[in-house]
C-alpha cells in the first residue's frame, strides 16, 4: 500500500511534535523556575539593597545634623534632624514586610540600636533646652556605640543581601546552562528527524514536481498540450490530472480569445475605419459642396470615429495584457532619449495650454532591459495625463535618476491633485480619480491601467503620490 503525502507527513511530524512538546514542557518548567528566582531577586534582594542605602543615608544625615545642632544650638538644624528621623522610620517600616527571617533578625537588632540612639539624643536635647548640667562625654560615648551598632547592622544587612543575590544569580546561571544543553540536544535530534523525513518525502515527490514545473513553463510559453503522466504519490497524481484538465481548458480559452480578437478586429475596427475615411472624403468635398454647419458636424464625427478606433485598440491591447499574451521586444535601452521623444511629441499640447514642460534627467542613466515602444507608451500616458489636468500657466516636470539597482522616473504636475481615497483605484481600468475641477475632462480610464500592466510586466513598480490642491506625482521604477 502506497502512503499518501498526508500520511507520510503526519507520521513524520507526529514524532517531531512529540519532541517539540517535550522541549516546550521542559522550557515551561525551567521558565517557571527562573521566574521564581527572578521574582525573589526583584521583590526581596534588590529592594533590600535599595532600602539599606536609603536607611544608611537617612541615618548618617541624622547623625550629621545632630552633631551640628549640639554645636550651633540652631533649631533649624534640629528640624532637619527630625525630618531625616521621619525618613529613617518610614524606610524601616517599609522594609519590614519584605524581609525574610534572617533579614528580620538584623532589622530587629538595628531597631534596638536606633531606639537607644534616639533616646540618648532626646535626653541630651532636653538637658540642653532646660539648661541642666549633664555628663556630655558619657552621652557622646554611648551615642557613638549606638551609631556603630546601627551602621554595623546596616553593613550586615547589605552583605546578606549581596550574598543572597549572588547565590540566586548562580542558581540562574546553572539553570540557564542546563536548559541550553537540553534544548540543544532535543533540537539536534529534532533536526536529524526532520532532515530524514524531508529526504524520504522529497525523494518520493521530487521527480513528479519537476515534471509539473517543466509543464508550468510550457504553459507560460503558450503550449497547452495535456500530456502530464504521473502515477504516484496519489495527491500529485490527482494534481497532474488537474493540470491536464487545466491545459485542455486553457487551450479552449486560447482558441476563443484568438477568435474573439479576430472578430473584434474585423467587426469593429474595419467599419470604424470606413466611417473615418468616408467622413474624410466628405470633408474634402468629394460628395459635393459642404456647408459650414455640415463641416462642423463632419469634424465632430471624424474626431469621435478616431476616439472610438483608439478605444477599440486600447481594449484589445489591454485584453492581451491581462491574458498574458502581449509580446515585448526586450533590449538594452536608455530612458533619457525616450523621455525627450515623449516630451517633443506632447510639446504642442503643452504650448496650446500655456504649460511649461520641463525635463530634469540625469543623462548618465544606466541602460535597462525593456521594450522601448511600450515604455514610450507609458511616458506618453503619464505626461499626457499631467498636461490634461494641469491648468494654464502650470508646470509639468519629468525627472529620472538612478536609485540603488533601479531607475526611478517621476512625472510631477501643478494640477488640482488627487484625493487620497482615490489613489488606490486610479490604476484600475475604467476608473478615474475624483479630481476637483476636472468634470469636463473626458477619458476612457484605460491609460493608467496600461501603465501598470506594462511596468509590472517589466518587473517594476508604479504608484502615485498626491493631495487635493497640491498637484500630483506619478512614479515608476524599473530594474537596471
C-alpha positions as CSV (number, residue, x, y, z in Angstrom):
1,X,0.0,0.0,0.0
2,X,1.4,3.4,-1.0
3,X,1.2,6.0,1.7
4,X,-0.2,9.4,0.7
5,X,1.7,12.5,1.2
6,X,-0.6,13.4,4.1
7,X,0.1,10.0,5.8
8,X,3.9,10.4,5.3
9,X,3.9,13.9,6.7
10,X,1.5,13.1,9.5
11,X,3.6,10.1,10.8
12,X,6.8,12.0,10.5
13,X,5.8,15.2,12.0
14,X,3.9,13.5,14.9
15,X,7.4,12.4,16.1
16,X,8.7,16.0,15.7
17,X,5.6,17.3,17.5
18,X,6.3,14.9,20.4
19,X,9.9,16.2,20.6
20,X,8.7,19.8,20.4
21,X,6.1,19.1,23.2
22,X,8.9,17.7,25.4
23,X,11.0,20.8,24.7
24,X,8.0,23.0,25.4
25,X,7.3,21.3,28.7
26,X,10.9,21.4,29.8
27,X,11.1,25.1,28.8
28,X,7.9,25.8,30.8
29,X,9.4,24.1,33.8
30,X,12.7,26.0,33.5
31,X,11.0,29.3,32.8
32,X,8.8,28.9,35.9
33,X,11.9,28.1,38.0
34,X,13.8,31.1,36.5
35,X,10.7,33.3,37.1
36,X,10.5,32.4,40.7
37,X,14.2,33.2,41.2
38,X,13.9,36.5,39.3
39,X,10.8,37.4,41.3
40,X,12.6,36.7,44.5
41,X,15.6,38.8,43.4
42,X,13.4,41.8,42.4
43,X,10.9,41.6,45.3
44,X,13.4,40.9,48.1
45,X,17.1,41.2,47.4
46,X,17.1,44.2,45.1
47,X,14.6,46.1,47.3
48,X,16.6,45.1,50.5
49,X,19.7,46.6,48.9
50,X,17.8,49.8,47.9
51,X,16.4,50.2,51.4
52,X,19.7,49.6,53.0
53,X,21.2,52.5,51.0
54,X,18.2,54.7,52.0
55,X,18.5,53.8,55.7
56,X,22.2,54.4,55.7
57,X,21.8,57.8,54.0
58,X,19.0,58.9,56.3
59,X,20.8,57.7,59.5
60,X,24.1,59.4,58.5
61,X,22.2,62.6,57.8
62,X,20.6,62.4,61.2
63,X,24.0,62.0,62.9
64,X,25.4,64.9,60.9
65,X,22.6,67.3,61.8
66,X,22.5,66.1,65.4
67,X,26.2,67.0,65.9
68,X,25.7,70.4,64.1
69,X,22.8,71.1,66.4
70,X,24.8,70.3,69.6
71,X,27.4,72.8,68.4
72,X,25.2,75.6,67.0
73,X,22.1,75.2,69.1
74,X,20.1,76.1,66.0
75,X,16.5,74.8,65.9
76,X,16.6,74.7,62.1
77,X,19.3,72.0,62.3
78,X,17.2,70.1,64.8
79,X,14.2,70.3,62.4
80,X,16.4,68.7,59.7
81,X,17.4,66.0,62.2
82,X,13.7,65.2,62.8
83,X,13.0,65.2,59.1
84,X,15.6,62.5,58.5
85,X,14.3,60.7,61.6
86,X,10.9,60.5,59.9
87,X,12.5,59.2,56.7
88,X,14.5,56.6,58.6
89,X,11.5,55.3,60.5
90,X,9.4,55.2,57.3
91,X,12.0,53.2,55.4
92,X,12.3,50.8,58.4
93,X,8.5,50.3,58.3
94,X,8.5,49.7,54.5
95,X,11.4,47.2,54.6
96,X,10.0,45.0,57.4
97,X,7.3,43.2,55.3
98,X,9.7,42.2,52.5
99,X,12.4,40.8,54.8
100,X,12.9,37.1,55.3
101,X,13.7,35.5,58.7
102,X,17.4,36.3,58.6
103,X,16.9,39.9,57.4
104,X,14.2,40.4,60.0
105,X,16.6,39.4,62.8
106,X,19.1,42.0,61.5
107,X,16.3,44.6,61.4
108,X,15.3,43.8,65.0
109,X,18.8,44.4,66.3
110,X,19.1,47.5,64.1
111,X,15.8,48.9,65.6
112,X,17.2,48.3,69.1
113,X,20.4,50.2,68.4
114,X,18.5,53.0,66.7
115,X,16.0,53.4,69.6
116,X,18.9,53.6,72.0
117,X,20.5,56.3,69.9
118,X,17.2,58.3,69.7
119,X,16.7,58.0,73.5
120,X,20.1,59.5,74.1
121,X,19.6,62.3,71.6
122,X,16.2,63.2,73.1
123,X,17.6,63.2,76.6
124,X,20.6,65.3,75.6
125,X,18.3,67.8,73.8
126,X,16.1,68.1,76.8
127,X,19.1,68.8,79.0
128,X,20.3,71.5,76.6
129,X,16.9,73.2,76.4
130,X,16.4,73.2,80.2
131,X,20.0,74.3,80.9
132,X,20.6,71.5,83.3
133,X,24.2,70.1,83.5
134,X,24.7,66.5,82.2
135,X,27.7,64.2,81.5
136,X,28.5,65.2,78.0
137,X,31.3,62.6,77.5
138,X,29.1,59.7,78.6
139,X,26.4,60.8,76.3
140,X,28.8,61.1,73.4
141,X,30.4,57.7,74.1
142,X,27.0,55.9,74.3
143,X,25.7,57.6,71.1
144,X,28.9,56.5,69.3
145,X,28.3,53.0,70.4
146,X,24.6,53.1,69.3
147,X,25.7,54.7,66.0
148,X,28.3,52.0,65.4
149,X,25.7,49.4,66.2
150,X,23.2,50.8,63.7
151,X,25.9,51.1,61.0
152,X,27.2,47.6,61.7
153,X,23.7,46.1,61.3
154,X,23.2,48.0,58.1
155,X,26.5,46.6,56.8
156,X,25.5,43.1,57.8
157,X,22.1,43.6,56.1
158,X,23.9,44.8,53.0
159,X,26.3,41.8,53.0
160,X,23.4,39.4,53.5
161,X,21.5,41.0,50.5
162,X,24.6,40.8,48.3
163,X,25.2,37.2,49.3
164,X,21.6,36.2,48.6
165,X,21.7,38.0,45.3
166,X,24.9,36.2,44.3
167,X,23.5,32.8,45.3
168,X,20.4,33.3,43.2
169,X,22.4,34.6,40.2
170,X,24.5,31.4,40.5
171,X,21.3,29.4,40.5
172,X,20.0,31.3,37.5
173,X,23.3,30.6,35.6
174,X,23.2,26.9,36.4
175,X,19.5,26.6,35.3
176,X,20.3,28.5,32.1
177,X,23.2,26.2,31.3
178,X,21.1,23.1,31.9
179,X,18.2,24.5,29.8
180,X,20.6,25.3,27.0
181,X,22.2,21.8,27.0
182,X,18.8,20.1,27.0
183,X,17.4,22.4,24.3
184,X,20.5,21.8,22.1
185,X,20.2,18.1,22.5
186,X,16.5,17.9,21.7
187,X,16.9,20.4,18.9
188,X,19.7,18.3,17.3
189,X,17.5,15.2,17.5
190,X,14.6,17.1,16.0
191,X,16.8,18.4,13.2
192,X,18.0,15.0,12.3
193,X,14.5,13.6,12.3
194,X,13.2,16.5,10.1
195,X,16.1,16.0,7.7
196,X,15.4,12.3,7.4
197,X,11.7,12.8,6.9
198,X,12.3,15.6,4.4
199,X,14.7,13.4,2.4
200,X,12.3,10.5,2.3
201,X,9.4,12.7,1.2
202,X,11.4,14.8,-1.2
203,X,12.8,11.6,-2.9
204,X,9.2,10.5,-3.5
205,X,7.9,13.7,-4.9
206,X,10.9,15.5,-6.5
207,X,10.6,13.8,-9.9
208,X,6.8,14.4,-10.3
209,X,7.2,18.0,-9.1
210,X,10.0,18.5,-11.6
211,X,7.6,17.2,-14.3
212,X,4.9,19.7,-13.2
213,X,7.5,22.5,-13.1
214,X,8.5,21.8,-16.7
215,X,4.8,21.7,-17.7
216,X,4.2,25.0,-16.0
217,X,7.0,26.6,-18.1
218,X,5.4,25.2,-21.2
219,X,2.0,26.7,-20.2
220,X,3.7,30.0,-19.6
221,X,5.1,29.8,-23.2
222,X,1.6,29.1,-24.5
223,X,1.8,25.3,-25.0
224,X,-1.3,23.7,-23.6
225,X,-0.9,20.0,-24.5
226,X,-2.4,17.7,-21.8
227,X,0.4,15.2,-21.7
228,X,1.4,15.0,-18.0
229,X,1.6,11.4,-16.8
230,X,2.3,10.8,-13.1
231,X,1.0,7.8,-11.1
232,X,2.3,8.4,-7.5
233,X,2.0,9.8,-4.9
234,X,-1.8,9.8,-5.1
235,X,-2.2,13.6,-4.4
236,X,0.3,14.5,-7.1
237,X,-1.3,12.1,-9.5
238,X,-4.6,14.0,-8.9
239,X,-2.7,17.2,-9.3
240,X,-1.3,16.0,-12.6
241,X,-4.8,15.1,-13.8
242,X,-5.9,18.6,-12.7
243,X,-3.0,20.1,-14.8
244,X,-4.2,18.1,-17.8
245,X,-7.7,19.3,-17.4
246,X,-6.5,22.9,-17.0
247,X,-4.4,22.6,-20.1
248,X,-7.4,21.4,-22.1
249,X,-9.5,24.4,-20.8
250,X,-6.7,26.8,-21.4
251,X,-6.4,25.6,-25.0
252,X,-10.1,26.1,-25.5
253,X,-9.9,29.6,-23.9
254,X,-6.9,30.4,-26.1
255,X,-8.8,29.5,-29.2
256,X,-11.8,31.5,-28.0
257,X,-9.6,34.5,-27.4
258,X,-8.0,34.2,-30.8
259,X,-11.4,34.0,-32.4
260,X,-12.6,37.0,-30.3
261,X,-9.6,39.2,-31.3
262,X,-10.2,38.3,-35.0
263,X,-13.9,39.1,-34.7
264,X,-13.2,42.4,-32.9
265,X,-10.6,43.4,-35.4
266,X,-12.9,42.7,-38.3
267,X,-16.3,43.7,-36.8
268,X,-15.3,46.9,-35.1
269,X,-12.1,48.4,-36.4
270,X,-12.9,47.8,-40.1
271,X,-16.3,49.6,-40.1
272,X,-14.9,52.4,-37.9
273,X,-12.1,52.9,-40.3
274,X,-14.6,53.0,-43.2
275,X,-16.6,55.6,-41.3
276,X,-13.5,57.7,-40.7
277,X,-12.4,57.5,-44.3
278,X,-15.9,58.4,-45.6
279,X,-16.0,61.3,-43.2
280,X,-12.7,62.5,-44.5
281,X,-13.9,62.3,-48.1
282,X,-17.0,64.3,-47.3
283,X,-14.8,66.9,-45.6
284,X,-12.7,67.1,-48.7
285,X,-15.8,67.9,-50.8
286,X,-15.9,64.6,-52.7
287,X,-19.7,64.3,-52.2
288,X,-20.4,67.9,-53.1
289,X,-20.1,71.3,-51.5
290,X,-20.1,71.2,-47.7
291,X,-21.7,74.0,-45.8
292,X,-20.1,75.4,-42.6
293,X,-22.6,73.7,-40.4
294,X,-22.1,70.4,-42.2
295,X,-18.4,70.7,-41.9
296,X,-18.6,71.2,-38.1
297,X,-20.8,68.1,-37.8
298,X,-18.5,66.1,-40.0
299,X,-15.5,67.2,-38.0
300,X,-17.2,66.1,-34.8
301,X,-18.0,62.7,-36.5
302,X,-14.3,62.4,-37.6
303,X,-13.0,63.1,-34.1
304,X,-15.4,60.7,-32.5
305,X,-14.5,58.0,-35.0
306,X,-10.8,58.4,-34.2
307,X,-11.7,58.2,-30.5
308,X,-13.6,55.0,-31.0
309,X,-10.8,53.5,-33.0
310,X,-8.3,54.4,-30.3
311,X,-10.7,53.0,-27.6
312,X,-11.1,49.7,-29.5
313,X,-7.3,49.4,-30.0
314,X,-6.8,50.1,-26.3
315,X,-9.4,47.5,-25.2
316,X,-7.7,44.9,-27.5
317,X,-4.3,45.7,-26.1
318,X,-5.5,45.6,-22.5
319,X,-7.2,42.3,-23.1
320,X,-3.9,40.9,-24.4
321,X,-2.0,42.2,-21.4
322,X,-4.5,40.7,-18.9
323,X,-4.3,37.4,-20.7
324,X,-0.5,37.4,-20.7
325,X,-0.4,37.4,-24.5
326,X,1.2,40.8,-25.0
327,X,4.6,40.3,-26.5
328,X,7.5,42.5,-25.5
329,X,10.7,43.1,-27.5
330,X,13.2,43.5,-24.7
331,X,16.6,45.1,-25.4
332,X,19.0,47.3,-23.6
333,X,17.8,50.9,-23.9
334,X,18.4,54.3,-22.3
335,X,15.4,56.2,-20.8
336,X,16.7,59.7,-21.4
337,X,16.0,59.7,-25.2
338,X,12.6,58.1,-24.7
339,X,11.7,60.9,-22.2
340,X,12.9,63.5,-24.6
341,X,10.9,62.0,-27.5
342,X,7.7,61.8,-25.5
343,X,8.1,65.5,-24.4
344,X,8.7,66.6,-28.0
345,X,5.6,64.7,-29.2
346,X,3.5,66.3,-26.4
347,X,5.1,69.7,-26.7
348,X,2.4,71.2,-29.0
349,X,-0.3,70.3,-26.4
350,X,1.7,72.0,-23.7
351,X,2.2,75.1,-25.8
352,X,-1.6,75.2,-26.6
353,X,-2.4,75.1,-22.9
354,X,0.5,77.5,-22.0
355,X,2.0,74.9,-19.7
356,X,5.8,74.8,-19.1
357,X,7.1,71.3,-19.8
358,X,10.5,70.7,-18.1
359,X,13.0,67.8,-18.0
360,X,15.4,67.0,-15.2
361,X,17.0,63.9,-16.3
362,X,20.4,62.5,-15.5
363,X,21.8,61.7,-18.9
364,X,24.2,59.2,-17.3
365,X,21.4,56.9,-16.6
366,X,22.2,53.2,-16.8
367,X,20.7,51.1,-19.6
368,X,17.6,49.0,-18.8
369,X,16.3,45.8,-20.4
370,X,12.9,46.9,-21.7
371,X,10.6,47.3,-24.7
372,X,11.3,50.9,-25.9
373,X,8.0,51.3,-27.6
374,X,6.0,50.2,-24.6
375,X,8.0,52.4,-22.2
376,X,7.4,55.3,-24.6
377,X,3.7,54.5,-24.3
378,X,3.9,54.7,-20.5
379,X,5.6,58.1,-20.8
380,X,3.0,59.4,-23.2
381,X,0.2,58.3,-20.9
382,X,1.7,59.8,-17.8
383,X,2.9,63.1,-19.3
384,X,-0.4,63.4,-21.3
385,X,-2.4,62.9,-18.1
386,X,-0.3,65.6,-16.3
387,X,-0.9,68.0,-19.2
388,X,-4.6,67.2,-19.3
389,X,-5.2,68.0,-15.7
390,X,-2.8,70.9,-15.3
391,X,-4.3,74.4,-15.7
392,X,-2.9,77.1,-17.9
393,X,0.4,78.6,-16.8
394,X,1.2,75.5,-14.9
395,X,4.3,73.3,-14.9
396,X,4.8,69.6,-15.7
397,X,8.3,68.2,-14.7
398,X,9.7,64.9,-15.8
399,X,12.8,63.6,-13.9
400,X,14.8,60.4,-14.0
401,X,17.6,59.2,-11.7
402,X,19.2,56.0,-10.5
403,X,18.3,54.7,-7.1
404,X,20.3,51.6,-5.9
405,X,19.6,48.9,-8.6
406,X,16.7,50.7,-10.2
407,X,15.9,53.7,-12.3
408,X,13.2,56.0,-11.0
409,X,11.1,58.3,-13.2
410,X,8.8,61.0,-11.8
411,X,6.1,63.0,-13.6
412,X,5.2,66.0,-11.4
413,X,2.4,68.4,-12.2
414,X,0.8,71.5,-10.6
415,X,-2.7,70.5,-11.2
416,X,-5.6,70.2,-8.7
417,X,-4.2,67.0,-7.2
418,X,-5.9,63.6,-6.4
419,X,-7.8,62.9,-3.2
420,X,-6.0,60.3,-1.1
421,X,-9.1,58.0,-1.2
422,X,-8.8,57.8,-5.0
423,X,-5.0,56.9,-5.1
424,X,-5.7,53.2,-4.5
425,X,-8.0,52.9,-7.5
426,X,-6.8,55.2,-10.2
427,X,-4.7,52.4,-11.8
428,X,-7.7,50.2,-12.2
429,X,-9.3,50.0,-15.7
430,X,-12.3,52.2,-16.3
431,X,-11.6,54.2,-13.1
432,X,-10.7,57.8,-12.8
433,X,-9.9,59.7,-9.7
434,X,-12.5,62.2,-8.4
435,X,-10.3,65.2,-9.2
436,X,-11.8,68.6,-8.2
437,X,-12.5,70.9,-11.2
438,X,-12.0,68.1,-13.8
439,X,-15.6,67.3,-14.6
440,X,-15.3,68.4,-18.2
441,X,-12.2,66.2,-18.9
442,X,-13.1,63.1,-20.9
443,X,-11.2,59.8,-20.7
444,X,-11.7,56.0,-21.1
445,X,-10.0,55.2,-17.8
446,X,-7.6,52.8,-19.5
447,X,-4.4,54.8,-19.7
448,X,-3.1,54.2,-16.2
449,X,-4.2,50.5,-16.4
450,X,-1.9,50.3,-19.4
451,X,0.9,51.9,-17.4
452,X,0.5,49.5,-14.6
453,X,0.5,46.4,-16.8
454,X,3.5,47.5,-18.8
455,X,5.6,48.5,-15.8
456,X,4.8,45.3,-13.8
457,X,5.5,43.1,-16.9
458,X,9.0,44.7,-16.9
459,X,9.5,43.8,-13.2
460,X,9.0,47.3,-12.0
461,X,6.5,49.2,-9.8
462,X,4.3,52.3,-10.3
463,X,2.4,54.4,-7.8
464,X,1.1,58.0,-7.3
465,X,1.5,60.5,-4.5
466,X,-0.9,63.4,-4.3
467,X,-3.2,65.5,-2.2
468,X,-6.1,67.7,-3.2
469,X,-4.9,71.1,-4.2
470,X,-1.2,70.1,-4.1
471,X,-0.5,68.7,-7.5
472,X,0.3,65.1,-8.4
473,X,3.4,63.0,-8.7
474,X,3.4,59.7,-10.7
475,X,6.4,57.5,-10.1
476,X,7.6,54.3,-11.7
477,X,10.8,52.3,-11.2
478,X,12.4,49.8,-13.4
479,X,15.2,47.4,-12.6
480,X,18.6,48.0,-14.1
